[in-house]
Amino acid sequence: MSSPYEAVSTYFYAKDGNRPALMRRAFAPDVALEMIVKTEAISFPSSARGVEAVEEILCRRFANDFENVYTFCLARPTEANRRHFPCHWLVGMSEKNNGAIRVGSGRYDWYFSSGDRCLIEKLIITIDVMQVLPADELDAIMGWIHVLPYPWCTAEDAISAMPRFEWLFPIERYLKSVRQISPEY
């Protein structure tokens, strides 16, 4: 990787497409993962260390439980984010075992190595909102998700195409509150 944009893009294709080998192209070997989960609708380990552990948690285990995964970053990193890229995200996916749909939002904090490779040294994933919808809403949710530009989307684009389901109102409220986050230096 030579930029935050490339590293983050590779992560999305690795996680959403269940391609654990791609994680090694985006993450430093000793990457630190921290998960802050503020909802009961999904669970993850609170932390992990090393690219192998990240592959296991965010690719293999995730792919055992979920399919039709689309994660969107609601901002694009620039050269100003060479060290730290904070952004909000949106995800839509379905459960493999019962077809229930999950739509969630939160925040990523990406920290990159200072070398030319610009690998992810630390990732903090905050899950602020996660809604569970019935399986029979798959076509409506995937129809919405498929029209969004993957993996980079604005909150405004996501809201404008969003189905008008009561279950999605917490996601809509979250997306309406999204503002650009300044990086730490």
N, C-alpha and C positions, 0 to 999 in steps of 0.2 A: 504494500500500500504506500502511496506517496502523499496522500491527503486525508483529512478527516472525512471528506465526502466519500472517497473510495472505501475507507475502512467501515463506515457506517452502512453504506450500500451493500457491501459484502456480507456484513452481519445479517441484514434483512433477508438476503437471498439464502444464506445458510440456515437461519432459524426457520423462516417460513417454508422453505422448500425441503427441510430435513436433509441438509447437506453438511454433516458435522465436519468433514474434511475442509470445507471452506472457512470454518472458524479459525483454523491455524493461519490463514492468510490475513485475518483481521486482528487477532488478539496476540499480545505478547505471551510467551510461554508461562509466565508467572502471574497472569492477569488476576485481579481481585474483583469478584462479583459481590455486590450487596443488593439485597431485595428488601424493599419496604412495602409491605402489603397492607393497605388500609381498608380491605373489604373481606368479607367472609366467603365471597363467591368463587375464590380461587386460592390455591396455596402453593407456596414455593419455599425451599430452604432459605434461610435469612442471609446466608453467605456461602461462598465457595472460593477456592484458590486454585489457579492453574487452568490452562486451556482445556485439559482433559475433563476436568470437573464441569467447566462451562459447556463443553460439547454434550456431556451427559445430561445436564439439567435443561439447557435451552434448546437442544436438538432432539436427542434420543428419547428422553422421558416425555418431553413436550409432544413429540410426534406419536408416542404411544397413546396419548389421551386426546389429541386434537388433530383435525384436518381442516382443509379449506382455510388456512391461516393467511391473513393479509394484515401486515403491520405497516402503518404509515407514520412517517416522521413529519411533524407539522411545521418544520423549518428546515432550511438547508445550511450546512456548515460552510463557512468561508475561511479564508486564511487567518482571519481574526480568531478563529476557533482552533488554531493549530495545537493548543495545549488542552483546552476544555471546551466542550460543546454541550450546552444544556438545551434541551428542547422537550416539547410535549409530544405525545404520541396517541395514536388511535389504533385499535386492533379489532378485527372481526374474525370469528372462527366457529367451528362446530365440534361438538364432542363426538368421538368415535363410537362410544358405547351406547348412547341414547339419542344422538342427533341434536341435543339442545344447543342453542346458539349462545355464544358469549360475545359481547361487545364491551370493550373497556377503553379507558384512557388513563394517562398518567404522565410521568416525566422520566426522561433519560438524562443522566449526567455522564458523559463520555470524557475520559481523560486519556490523552495520547502521549506516546513516547516522544522525546525531543529529537530523535534521529530522523534520517531521511525516510525511513520506512513508515513512520507515523502509525505504529501499532497501538491498539487499545490496551492501556495498562490497567485501567480501572473502569468499571461500569456500575453505576448505581441505577437500578430500575425501581421506580416508585409506581405502584398500582394504586391510583386514587379512586377509581370507579370501575366496577365490573358488573354488568347486567346480564342476567340469564333469561333468554327468550325461549319459547317453545320451538321444538324441531320443525313444526309446520310453517315457521316463518323463514326457513332457509332461503327459499327463492327470493323473497323480498329483501332480505339482508344481503345476500350475495349479489343480487341485482344492483343494489346501492354501492356495495364495496367495489364491484367490478368496473364501475364508471369512474372511480377516483384514480388519479394518476399515481401509479405505484413506483417506488415506495415514498415519494415526496408529494405531500398534499398540504393544502392550507386548511385551517379550521373552517374558514368560510366556505370552501368547496365542499367539505364534508357535510356541513350543516345544510347547504342548499340542496344537496341530493338526498338527504336523509329521509327515510320513510317516517311518516307521522304516527309512530306507535308510542303509547304511554310508557312502555318499557324503556324507550330510548330517551325520554325526557331528561334523566340525570346525565346522560352522555352529552346531550345537546347543551345543557346548562354548563357543563364542564368546558366544552369546546368554545362556548361564547365567552368564557372567562380567560381563555388562553391569550397570553401576551408574550412577546419576545423576551427571552431571558438573557441577561448579559453574562458573558463568561467570566470565570475567575481568572485572574492573571497571576 
